[in-house]
Amino acid sequence: MDIFVYITLCFTSLFTLMDPLGVMPVFLQMTDGMDTKERRCIALKACTIAFIILVLFYIIGQVPVFIFFGISTDGFRIVGGIIIFKIGYDMLQAHFTHVKLNETERKEYSKDITITPLAIPMLCGPGAISSGITLMEDASEYTFKIVLLGVIALVCILSFFILYASTQLLKILGETGNNVMMGLMGLILMVIAVECFISGIRPVLIEIFETSPMLVLKEER
């Protein structure tokens, strides 16, 4: 795979899955009443934690998780494709992240929302983790692995600036513009999910057909 194609794939999938534009309305709701400095601090901490978790999971948790649970890469691709497709479908329907907090809960947890739900699972959700592990598996050379880490850092930095400037961005985009943006990103994400699903199920089907009793009998004859 060409490195520029890989960079584009990494950035598109991770940025769409972390979806800072979709997180904006929830971020604004949960930080309502806070000043600019407090919002900036929360956004910075959330994006930093998301970066650390993603990097640790990709590098340290990649092989041990597969070995401990006996998970194949192809199976992870299939399940990851299904998860990513569901997220993309919700985004295509302009559904915001499903976090329900009433007024009392919002006030009680306004100072403790950095890790949950902002960093996990809104920015660093199962879709981003699944996609990242798949991309790491596709990185055949160390150059590609370094590129992936750089793209993760870039996406987290962009997410911080988007959340920090969320008030101004929402005013510029408006509700309709934000829904259109989410729909477009959701469509791209669904295409990526289908590719991920196909790449995982293809070797499984090939193995099934190759080990099919009918085919074995034909070869013996």
Backbone as a ProteinNet text record, in pm:
[ID]
protein_1_A
[PRIMARY]
MDIFVYITLCFTSLFTLMDPLGVMPVFLQMTDGMDTKERRCIALKACTIAFIILVLFYIIGQVPVFIFFGISTDGFRIVGGIIIFKIGYDMLQAHFTHVKLNETERKEYSKDITITPLAIPMLCGPGAISSGITLMEDASEYTFKIVLLGVIALVCILSFFILYASTQLLKILGETGNNVMMGLMGLILMVIAVECFISGIRPVLIEIFETSPMLVLKEER
[TERTIARY]
84.4	0	87.5	52	124.6	106.8	213.5	209.6	109.9	93.8	-1.2	-144.7	-168.7	-300.2	-326.9	-224	-237.1	-263.9	-194.5	-216.1	-359.1	-406.8	-543.6	-644.7	-621.7	-711.7	-713.1	-594.5	-585.1	-655.8	-626.6	-685	-836.5	-883	-1026.9	-1103.5	-1054.5	-1127	-1121.8	-1003.7	-992.1	-1063.5	-1050.4	-1118	-1269.6	-1316.4	-1460.1	-1509.7	-1432.2	-1474.1	-1468.3	-1365.6	-1359.1	-1465.2	-1494.9	-1608.2	-1617.1	-1514.6	-1522	-1635.8	-1675.4	-1788.2	-1918.4	-1932.8	-2052.2	-2051.4	-1930.4	-1917.8	-1947.3	-1934.5	-1950.5	-2079.1	-2195.9	-2319.2	-2322.3	-2274.3	-2271.7	-2168.7	-2054.7	-1951.5	-2004.2	-2075.5	-2132.2	-2236.5	-2318.1	-2421.8	-2360.5	-2257.3	-2198.7	-2108.9	-2063.1	-1979.4	-2055.3	-2186.9	-2269.5	-2247.7	-2223.2	-2199.4	-2053.3	-1966.5	-1823.2	-1763.1	-1652.4	-1586.8	-1493.7	-1433.5	-1349	-1229	-1170.1	-1053.5	-1089.1	-1203.7	-1246.1	-1276.2	-1341.2	-1370.3	-1242.7	-1146.4	-1019.6	-947.2	-949.2	-883	-947.2	-1080.5	-1152.4	-1125.9	-1130.4	-1106.4	-964.4	-866.1	-725.8	-704.8	-760.8	-744.5	-812.9	-932.7	-1006.9	-932.1	-880.6	-808	-675.2	-608.7	-482.4	-505.1	-609	-640.3	-678.5	-757	-795.2	-672.2	-576.9	-453.4	-375.1	-358.9	-281.8	-347.4	-479.3	-550.6	-539.1	-557.7	-549.5	-409.7	-307.2	-169.3	-136.7	-173.4	-145.7	-219.3	-342	-420.2	-364.8	-325.7	-273.9	-141.2	-51.2	83.5	91.7	44.9	59.5	-52.6	-174.3	-287.8	-317.5	-253.4	-286	-262.9	-139.8	-106.8	-159.2	-139.3	-188.6	-338.1	-417.1	-560.9	-596.8	-534.6	-561.7	-522.6	-404.6	-355.8	-440.4	-469.3	-541.3	-680.8	-752	-889.2	-898.7	-786.7	-789	-863	-846.1	-916.9	-830.9	-890.6	-818.9	-834.5	-737.9	-744.7	-865.1	-895.1	-1008.8	-1140.7	-1153.3	-1274.8	-1290	-1177.8	-1182.6	-1220.7	-1173.3	-1208.9	-1360.3	-1416.6	-1559.5	-1643	-1612.8	-1687.8	-1665	-1539.5	-1510.1	-1585.6	-1596.3	-1672.5	-1818.6	-1875.9	-2016.6	-2035.8	-1945.3	-1954.3	-1940.2	-1840.5	-1816.3	-1934.8	-1994.1	-2109.2	-2226.4	-2249.1	-2358.4	-2336.3	-2212.5	-2181.4	-2201.7	-2154.1	-2171.8	-2317.5	-2398.9	-2542.2	-2608.7	-2574.1	-2630	-2589.5	-2464.9	-2419.2	-2490.2	-2514	-2583.7	-2725.4	-2785.3	-2919.4	-2915.6	-2795.6	-2778.6	-2818.7	-2783.2	-2805.4	-2680.5	-2695.9	-2582.4	-2545.6	-2427.8	-2382.7	-2485.6	-2518.5	-2625.2	-2576.4	-2574.2	-2541.1	-2653	-2725.2	-2840.8	-2809.7	-2810.6	-2788.3	-2895.8	-2958.3	-3054.3	-2980.5	-3054.9	-2993.2	-2914.2	-2969	-2900.1	-2770.6	-2775.3	-2655.6	-2550.2	-2592.6	-2496.7	-2419.7	-2487.5	-2421.5	-2328.5	-2371.5	-2290.4	-2162.8	-2169.3	-2055.2	-1983.1	-2018	-1956.8	-1805.9	-1758.9	-1615.5	-1545.3	-1619.9	-1559.5	-1603.5	-1603.2	-1649.8	-1535.2	-1414.8	-1301.4	-1278.6	-1271.3	-1246.3	-1371.7	-1480.7	-1609.2	-1715.3	-1785.8	-1788.2	-1708.5	-1636.5	-1572.3	-1459.9	-1360.8	-1249.9	-1296.9	-1372.3	-1428.3	-1577.3	-1668.6	-1643.5	-1663.3	-1676.9	-1713.9	-1599.1	-1480.9	-1366.5	-1295.8	-1275.4	-1205.2	-1305.5	-1385.5	-1488.9	-1446.8	-1536.4	-1502.1	-1471.4	-1538.1	-1511.3	-1369.6	-1322.7	-1186.8	-1083.8	-1109.1	-1015.9	-1010.3	-1127.9	-1132.9	-1062.3	-1090.9	-1029.7	-879	-835.5	-692.8	-616.3	-673.8	-608.4	-596.9	-703.5	-700	-593.7	-585.4	-484.6	-344.3	-327.6	-197.1	-157.8	-255.9	-229.6	-190.1	-246.9	-217	-81.4	-24.4	105	215.7	260.2	360.6	501.6	524.4	656.3	647.1	762	764.2	729.7	759.9	725.9	574.9	498.8	353.4	302.6	367.3	326.4	350.6	464.9	495.5	396.1	361.5	262.2	129	88.4	-38.1	-36.3	73.1	85	79.4	144.5	139.9	0.1	-72.6	-210.3	-299.1	-278.1	-354.9	-331.9	-204.4	-172	-237.7	-231.7	-291	-441.9	-508.4	-653.5	-689.8	-612.3	-639.8	-618.6	-515.7	-492.4	-606.4	-648.7	-761.6	-889	-907.9	-1026.3	-1025.9	-907	-896.9	-937.4	-882.5	-914.2	-1061.8	-1118.8	-1260.7	-1348.4	-1317.2	-1395.2	-1375.9	-1253	-1224.3	-1299.6	-1308.7	-1377.7	-1519.9	-1577.2	-1707.9	-1819.4	-1813.9	-1919	-1922.3	-1804	-1797.3	-1829.8	-1781.8	-1806.4	-1954.6	-2024	-2167.2	-2245.3	-2199.8	-2265.8	-2246.2	-2126.1	-2097.3	-2173.3	-2165.8	-2231.3	-2382.2	-2428.7	-2572.5	-2615.6	-2735.6	-2784.1	-2789	-2836.6	-2845.5	-2707.6	-2614.9	-2479	-2410.3	-2432.5	-2372.4	-2429.4	-2561.3	-2624.2	-2572.5	-2554.2	-2501.7	-2360.3	-2278.2	-2140.8	-2137.5	-2220.9	-2225.9	-2273.3	-2371.4	-2420.9	-2314.1	-2236.5	-2129.4	-2022.1	-1983.5	-1882.4	-1934.5	-2064.5	-2123.8	-2122	-2147.9	-2145.3	-2005.5	-1905.8	-1767	-1732.1	-1778.8	-1750	-1813.9	-1934.8	-2002.1	-1926.8	-1872.4	-1792.9	-1668.1	-1601.1	-1482.7	-1519.3	-1636.8	-1682	-1703.9	-1763.7	-1787.2	-1654.5	-1557.3	-1426	-1359.9	-1375	-1318.3	-1383.7	-1516.2	-1591.4	-1550.9	-1541.5	-1506	-1364.3	-1271.2	-1132.8	-1120.9	-1214.8	-1211.8	-1280.8	-1391.3	-1469.1	-1414.5	-1340.5	-1288.2	-1198.7	-1095.7	-1012	-1087.2	-1188.6	-1268.7	-1346.4	-1407.9	-1484	-1392.7	-1275.4	-1179.9	-1139.9	-1113.8	-1075.4	-1189	-1314	-1429.7	-1444.1	-1433	-1447.2	-1333.8	-1212.2	-1098.3	-1107.5	-1169.1	-1181.1	-1317.8	-1397.8	-1530	-1518.2	-1600.2	-1593.9	-1614.3	-1702.7	-1728.8	-1603.6	-1532.6	-1411.8	-1302.6	-1296.6	-1196.5	-1220.5	-1349.6	-1384.7	-1350.5	-1376.9	-1346.8	-1197.4	-1118	-973.4	-921.4	-982.8	-940.5	-972.3	-1085.8	-1122.8	-1031.8
-119.9	0	124.4	221.9	348	422.9	488.5	553.5	669.3	738.9	850	798.7	684.6	622.1	578.8	525.6	480.9	599.3	709.9	829.8	879.2	883.6	928.1	837.1	706.1	609.1	623.8	638.6	654.1	780.3	891.7	1018.8	1018.2	972.2	973.5	887.3	765.8	674.5	720.7	759.9	798.2	929.7	1027.2	1155	1136.8	1052.2	1028.5	951.6	855.8	775.4	853.7	933.6	1016.6	1126.6	1172.3	1260.6	1379.5	1466.1	1582.9	1677.9	1680.6	1765.3	1714	1582.5	1526.2	1538	1546.6	1559.7	1702.5	1797.8	1939.1	1972.3	1930.7	1967.4	1914.4	1790.8	1733.3	1805.2	1838.8	1911.9	2047	2115	2244.7	2229.4	2125.9	2103.8	2074.6	1989.5	1946.9	2052.3	2149	2256.5	2388.5	2379.1	2499.3	2572	2700.7	2780.7	2795.9	2720.3	2731.5	2840.8	2898.1	3001.1	2935.8	3018.7	2969.2	2890.2	2934.9	2866.3	2726	2711.9	2579.8	2486.2	2538	2455.5	2411.2	2501	2466.7	2358.3	2367.6	2269.9	2131.7	2127.2	2000.5	1938.8	2021.3	1971.4	1916.8	1987.3	1944.1	1811.8	1799	1675.7	1558	1580.9	1472.9	1422	1512.4	1471.6	1405.3	1452.6	1391.4	1249.2	1229.8	1096.3	1003.1	1053.3	971.7	928.7	1019.1	986.4	877	892.1	794.5	656.7	653.4	525.3	457.1	532.8	474.9	419.5	497.1	453.4	327.9	328.2	212.2	88	106.2	-8.5	-62.5	27	-16.8	-90.3	-34.7	-89.6	-205.9	-182.7	-283.3	-385.7	-338.3	-428.8	-506.8	-475.5	-539.9	-690.6	-733.6	-875.8	-950.4	-901.4	-973.6	-1001.4	-904.8	-924.7	-1038.1	-1039.1	-1144.3	-1281.1	-1288.1	-1416	-1465.3	-1377.4	-1417.6	-1468.9	-1397.9	-1436.4	-1525.6	-1554.2	-1637.6	-1571.8	-1440.4	-1365	-1357.2	-1387.9	-1374.5	-1232.4	-1191.8	-1058	-1045.2	-1151.5	-1148.2	-1131.9	-1202.8	-1189.1	-1049.1	-989.1	-852.4	-754.1	-780	-693.8	-699.9	-821	-837.7	-764.5	-789.3	-724.1	-572.6	-532.8	-389.9	-323.4	-393	-337.9	-318.1	-414.2	-402.2	-284	-271.2	-160.3	-26.2	-17.7	107.9	141.8	41.1	64	120.6	65.6	114.6	259.8	294.4	432.7	524	479.8	559.9	579	474.6	484.8	587.3	586.1	684.9	825.8	840.9	972.7	1015.5	921.1	951.9	1000.2	948.1	990.5	1115.4	1174	1296.6	1276.3	1158.2	1132.9	1172.3	1258.9	1298.1	1184.4	1194.4	1092.3	1073.8	948.3	920.4	928.4	1047.7	1067.1	1147.9	1087.5	1151.6	1191.9	1319.9	1372	1474.9	1461.8	1564	1680.9	1783.6	1906	1881.6	1801	1773.7	1698.5	1594.2	1514.7	1598.5	1687.5	1771.1	1860.7	1916.9	2004.3	1925.5	1804.8	1723.4	1673.6	1639.2	1577	1671.2	1799	1893.8	1905.4	1878.2	1887	1751.9	1647.9	1515.6	1442.6	1515.2	1458.2	1435.7	1465.5	1457.2	1314.2	1218.9	1080.3	1016	1027	970.7	1078.4	1110.5	1035.8	1096.7	1208.8	1276.8	1192.5	1153.6	1074.4	935.1	870.7	738.3	743.8	710.8	647.6	740.9	874.5	963.7	983.4	1018.4	1035.9	903.3	826.6	698.6	586.6	559.7	457.8	327.3	228.4	97.6	105.6	198.4	212.5	257.9	360	410.9	305.2	230.9	126.3	14.3	-29	-136.1	-95	26.5	74.8	87.7	137.8	155.7	25	-78.1	-208.6	-265.7	-248.3	-296.2	-223.5	-92.4	-14.5	-52.6	-82.5	-124.7	-260.3	-347.9	-478.1	-461.9	-361	-337.4	-269.9	-217.1	-148.7	-253.2	-280.9	-385.6	-339.7	-208.9	-155.9	-60.1	-38.4	52.3	194.7	229.9	363.6	386	285.2	295.2	302.8	229.8	235	374.1	433.5	569.1	668.6	647.8	733.9	726.1	605.5	589.2	664.4	654.1	726.4	877.5	922.8	1065.3	1111.7	1028.9	1063.1	1067.4	974.9	976.2	1107	1148.3	1274.4	1392.4	1392	1500	1507.9	1392.9	1390.7	1440	1400.7	1446.2	1597.3	1649	1794	1868.6	1819.6	1880.9	1872.9	1760	1743.4	1847.3	1872.7	1973.5	2111.2	2151.3	2282.9	2294.3	2186	2187.9	2202.7	2127.4	2138.3	2275.6	2324.2	2454	2566.3	2554	2656	2613.4	2521.3	2464.4	2569	2664.6	2767.5	2844.4	2888.4	2964.1	2876.6	2750.1	2661	2630.7	2606.3	2577.7	2698.7	2816.7	2937.3	2951.7	2914.6	2925.5	2818.4	2692.9	2583.3	2587.6	2623	2616.5	2472.1	2449.9	2313.5	2232.6	2297	2226.8	2190.8	2284.3	2259.6	2149.3	2146.7	2042	1905.2	1899.5	1772.6	1723.5	1817.3	1780.1	1726.5	1792.1	1747.7	1609	1584.6	1453.6	1347	1380.7	1286.1	1247	1346.3	1319.8	1230.8	1262.1	1181.8	1040.7	1030.3	899.4	813	874.4	801.1	747.9	832.6	789.9	675.8	687.5	586.1	452.4	454.7	331.1	260.7	337.5	278.8	212.9	280.1	223.5	95.1	94.7	-22.3	-141.5	-117.2	-225.7	-284.2	-198.2	-245.8	-327.9	-282.5	-354.1	-491	-495.7	-621.2	-720	-670.9	-757.8	-812.8	-725.7	-770.7	-876.2	-875.6	-975.2	-1104.1	-1094.3	-1214.7	-1288.9	-1220.8	-1286.8	-1406.2	-1389.3	-1506.3	-1615.8	-1577.3	-1678	-1763	-1698.8	-1772.1	-1858.7	-1805.7	-1884	-2009.9	-1995.1	-2111.5	-2213.1	-2162.3	-2252.5	-2331.7	-2262.3	-2329.7	-2428.9	-2391.3	-2479.5	-2605.9	-2597.1	-2712.8	-2779.3	-2739	-2797.9	-2945.7	-3032.5	-3176.7	-3206.4	-3131.1	-3153.2	-3128.9	-3018.6	-2986.9	-3091	-3138.1	-3239.8	-3368.3	-3408.6	-3528.1	-3515.2	-3395.9	-3373.4	-3383.7	-3326.3	-3329.4	-3472.7	-3552.8	-3691.3	-3773.2	-3741.3	-3814	-3775.6
0	0	0	-81.4	-86.5	44.7	91.4	221.1	224.8	112.9	109.6	115.1	52.4	61.5	204.7	270.3	409.2	502.5	480.1	561.8	546.5	422.8	396.9	464.4	454.5	515.7	667.6	726.9	872.7	919.5	853.7	897.5	879.6	764.3	736.8	836	858.1	946.4	1091.4	1141.2	1281.4	1311.9	1221.3	1244.2	1242.9	1151.1	1142.4	1263.4	1311.9	1425.7	1556.2	1574.6	1694.6	1689.5	1568.3	1541.1	1636.9	1641.8	1729.5	1693.3	1564.5	1525.6	1585.7	1592.7	1653.6	1804.7	1863.2	2008.3	2053.9	1963.5	1998.8	2074.2	2025	2096.8	2239.8	2259.3	2394.3	2480.7	2423.1	2495.5	2542.7	2454.8	2492.6	2602	2592.7	2693.3	2830.1	2832.2	2958.5	3020.2	2940.6	2993.6	2999.5	2993.6	2999.1	3131.6	3123.5	3242.6	3277.7	3212.4	3238.2	3150.4	3196.9	3116.7	3014.2	2930.2	2821.6	2873.1	2982.8	3038.6	3085.5	3151.3	3199.6	3083	2980.8	2863.2	2794.2	2784.1	2719.8	2798.9	2930.8	3015.5	2999.9	2999.2	2985.3	2848.2	2743.6	2608.4	2594.4	2652	2643.5	2716.3	2835.4	2912.8	2843.1	2790.7	2724.7	2602.2	2520.3	2399.5	2433.2	2538.7	2580.9	2630.6	2711.6	2762.5	2648.1	2552.7	2436.7	2357.8	2339.6	2267.1	2339.4	2471.2	2549.2	2543.3	2558.9	2558.2	2423.2	2315.2	2181.7	2153.7	2187.6	2161.7	2242.6	2370.8	2455.6	2404.9	2365.2	2318.9	2188.5	2097.8	1968.2	1983.3	2067.2	2075.3	2175.1	2298.6	2403	2398.8	2378.9	2390.1	2264.9	2154.8	2027.5	2030.7	2056.5	2054.9	2177.7	2302.5	2419.4	2417.5	2371	2366.5	2271.8	2154.1	2055.9	2111	2174.8	2224.4	2341.8	2436.1	2557.7	2526	2439.4	2408.1	2284.4	2220.6	2101.6	1986.4	1973.3	1870.6	1744.8	1631.8	1505.4	1452	1374.4	1314	1222.1	1148	1056.4	1132.6	1243.9	1324.9	1379.8	1420.6	1471.6	1361.8	1240.2	1127.8	1101.2	1107.9	1080.9	1185.1	1311.9	1419.4	1417	1394.2	1385.5	1272.3	1158.5	1046.4	1080.2	1155.3	1195.4	1289.6	1387.5	1483.5	1412.5	1325.4	1253.6	1163.7	1100.3	1012.9	1093.6	1214.2	1299.9	1338.3	1374.1	1409.8	1290	1173	1052.1	1016.3	1037	1007.3	1098.7	1227.7	1320.9	1280.2	1236.1	1193.1	1065.1	975.3	850.6	877.9	984.9	1024.7	1111.7	1127.5	1206	1349.9	1405.5	1547	1623.7	1721.8	1802.5	1896.8	1957.4	2050	2159.4	2191.4	2285.2	2429.7	2484.6	2624.9	2686.8	2781.3	2840.2	2983.8	3009.9	3143.1	3174.3	3290	3328.5	3391.5	3427.3	3477.4	3604.6	3694.8	3821	3798.8	3715.1	3686	3616.4	3526.8	3454.2	3549.9	3649.6	3745.9	3837.1	3876	3967	3901.7	3772.7	3705.5	3608.6	3613.4	3520	3539.1	3662.1	3690	3674.9	3641.8	3633.1	3505.8	3395.6	3268.8	3170.9	3213.5	3121.8	3072.6	3167.5	3129.2	3072.5	3147.8	3105.6	3117.4	3009.3	2883.1	2768.6	2793.2	2680.8	2618.6	2701.4	2646.1	2607.9	2698.5	2675.8	2708.2	2621.5	2490.9	2372.8	2398.5	2289.2	2190.3	2240.5	2151.3	2125	2230.7	2219.7	2242.1	2142.2	2151.7	2088.5	2088.4	2029.3	1880.7	1810.6	1667.9	1641	1715.5	1696.9	1733.8	1842.2	1883.7	1779.9	1733.2	1633.1	1504.9	1458.9	1335.7	1351.2	1466.9	1489.7	1492.2	1555.7	1559.7	1418.7	1340.5	1202.3	1121.3	1139.3	1067.5	1111.2	1240.3	1288.5	1229.7	1213.6	1152	1005.2	939.5	798.3	778.1	887.5	877.3	869.1	749.2	727.6	762.6	765.2	795.4	914	979.3	1094.1	1054.1	929.4	880.9	887	849.2	852.8	996.6	1088.1	1228.3	1286.9	1250.7	1297.3	1238.4	1112.3	1047.4	1120.3	1158.3	1229.7	1362	1436.8	1564.1	1541.1	1432.8	1400.3	1364.5	1291.3	1254	1377.8	1471.9	1596.6	1670.7	1679	1745.6	1673.5	1540.5	1462	1483.4	1483.1	1501.4	1640.9	1741.7	1878	1891.3	1825	1827.3	1759.4	1643.4	1573	1656.9	1724.8	1810.3	1922.1	1979.2	2084.5	2033.9	1918.9	1865.2	1826.7	1776.2	1738.7	1862.4	1968.1	2091.6	2156.6	2153.4	2213	2141.6	2009.4	1930.3	1895.8	1975.7	1942.7	1937.1	2027.2	2028.9	1897.6	1851.6	1727.6	1606.3	1607.2	1494.3	1477.5	1587.6	1578.7	1528.7	1566.5	1516.8	1366.4	1318.4	1175.8	1096.1	1143.8	1072.2	1085.7	1203.5	1229.6	1248.3	1293.4	1316.8	1187.4	1078.8	951.1	897.5	904.4	856.8	934.8	1065.9	1148.3	1113.7	1089.1	1050.6	915.7	820.6	689	701.1	782.9	803.3	865.1	964.5	1027.9	929.7	845.8	746.6	647.1	600.8	505	567	690.7	758	785.8	816.1	839.1	714.1	598.2	472.2	442.4	462	441.4	536.4	659.4	759.7	724.1	669.3	630.3	516.9	424	315.2	372.2	466.4	530	604	670.2	745.2	652.8	536	440.1	392.9	363.9	322.1	432.4	556.3	670.1	685.3	670.1	682.9	573.3	450	337.4	353.1	396.9	413.5	522.2	618.6	724.1	686.7	614	582.6	460.9	372.9	252.7	287	372.2	403.7	478	556.8	627.2	527.4	429	327.1	241.9	208.2	129.4	205	335	415.9	425	436.8	444.5	315.2	202.1	73	48.5	90.7	68.4	152.8	269.8	358.4	347.6	250	232.5	195.4	255.8	224.1	76.2	10.3	-131.5	-214.4	-179.6	-254.7	-228.4	-102	-69.2	-147.5	-157.8	-232.2	-380.1	-437	-577.3	-602.7	-510.1	-528.1	-518.2	-426.9	-411.7	-536.1	-599.5	-721.1	-838.2
[MASK]
+++++++++++++++++++++++++++++++++++++++++++++++++++++++++++++++++++++++++++++++++++++++++++++++++++++++++++++++++++++++++++++++++++++++++++++++++++++++++++++++++++++++++++++++++++++++++++++++++++++++++++++++++++++++++++++

